[in-house]
Amino acid sequence: MFTFLKSFFYKRPNIQHLPEQFIVADLETTGLDSNKHEIIEIAAIKVNRDSNNHVFFTGLVKPKKKIPAKITSITGITNEMVETDGEAIESIIPQFLNFIEELRLVFYNAPFDMSFLNKAASDLGIKIKNPISDALTMSRQAWPNLPSYKLTDLAKMGNLDTSGAHRALEDCKMTMTVYGAASTLLKRA
């Protein structure tokens, strides 16, 4: 089952069903509720379907409240990091939207990430209208009855590198491969 995922980029299967360019994105947040918690990191990869040359976007966000210790233990993102290198959400969101243009957005658990993005954009009077793909839903359809659909578990099953998991850019890289393999099996974006 995961032999396909393991060899996805080595065998170069036909991926013409994918858009020429699309965005794989991920967020790290201070919790699970977009009405109470905040984005602390945004990353995205502008994937060029017919090339291995992709463009990256990443940014730390300075939240209004302190990052809980539990979130720091999961992500490795500290209050000191966002204080030193973070930008205000009001600055990061326009940069991110400029980067993604009107391209298809791919997330691993799109409803979660989009709830935070939509809230942040709405607070700035902006509506995100990009088409969305959810690599989690597609993984469940491509590989039914797996014991786990956590991104890191799928990546391990596919023999992918999971170091740096729970940092937005590293999660984007894993999502890109899982999405590519699942979409190729399903023959849709």
Long-range contacts (C-beta under 8 A, 24 or more apart in sequence): 1-143, 2-143, 2-157, 2-158, 2-159, 4-181, 4-184, 4-185, 5-154, 5-157, 5-158, 5-160, 5-177, 5-178, 5-181, 6-158, 6-159, 8-158, 8-177, 8-180, 8-181, 8-184, 9-177, 9-180, 13-184, 14-184, 15-49, 15-180, 15-183, 15-184, 16-49, 17-183, 17-184, 17-187, 17-188, 17-189, 18-49, 18-180, 18-183, 18-189, 19-49, 19-103, 19-104, 19-189, 20-48, 20-49, 20-50, 21-46, 21-47, 21-48, 21-49, 21-103, 22-46, 22-47, 22-49, 22-103, 22-104, 22-105, 22-106, 22-133, 22-189, 23-47, 23-99, 23-100, 23-103, 23-104, 23-105, 23-106, 23-130, 24-106, 24-107, 24-172, 24-175, 24-176, 24-179, 25-100, 25-105, 25-106, 25-107, 25-113, 25-172, 26-107, 26-108, 26-113, 26-168, 26-169, 26-171, 26-172, 26-175, 27-113, 27-116, 27-117, 27-168, 28-71, 28-75, 28-77, 28-166, 28-167, 28-168, 29-71, 29-116, 30-63, 30-65, 30-67, 30-68, 30-71, 31-68, 31-71, 32-112, 34-115, 34-116, 34-118, 34-119, 35-119, 37-116, 38-63, 38-64, 38-65, 38-89, 39-63, 39-89, 39-92, 39-116, 39-117, 39-120, 40-67, 40-71, 40-75, 40-77, 40-82, 40-86, 41-75, 41-77, 41-167, 41-168, 42-92, 42-96, 42-168, 43-167, 43-168, 43-169, 43-171, 43-172, 44-96, 44-99, 44-100, 44-172, 45-169, 45-172, 45-173, 45-176, 46-99, 46-100, 46-103, 47-176, 55-99, 56-169, 57-95, 57-96, 57-99, 58-168, 58-169, 59-86, 59-87, 59-92, 59-95, 59-96, 60-85, 60-86, 60-87, 61-86, 61-87, 61-88, 61-89, 61-92, 62-86, 62-87, 62-88, 62-89, 63-89, 74-166, 75-166, 75-167, 76-166, 76-167, 77-167, 89-120, 89-123, 90-124, 93-117, 93-120, 93-121, 93-124, 93-126, 94-124, 94-126, 97-121, 97-126, 97-128, 100-130, 102-129, 102-130, 103-130, 104-130, 104-131, 104-132, 104-133, 104-189, 105-130, 105-131, 105-132, 105-133, 106-132, 106-133, 106-134, 106-135, 106-175, 106-176, 106-179, 107-132, 107-133, 107-134, 107-135, 107-175, 108-134, 108-135, 108-136, 108-151, 108-171, 108-174, 108-175, 108-178, 108-179, 109-134, 109-136, 110-134, 110-135, 110-136, 110-137, 133-179, 133-183, 133-189, 135-175, 135-178, 135-179, 135-182, 138-179, 138-182, 138-183, 138-186, 139-178, 139-182, 141-182, 141-186, 142-181, 142-182, 142-185, 142-186, 143-182, 151-175, 151-178, 154-178
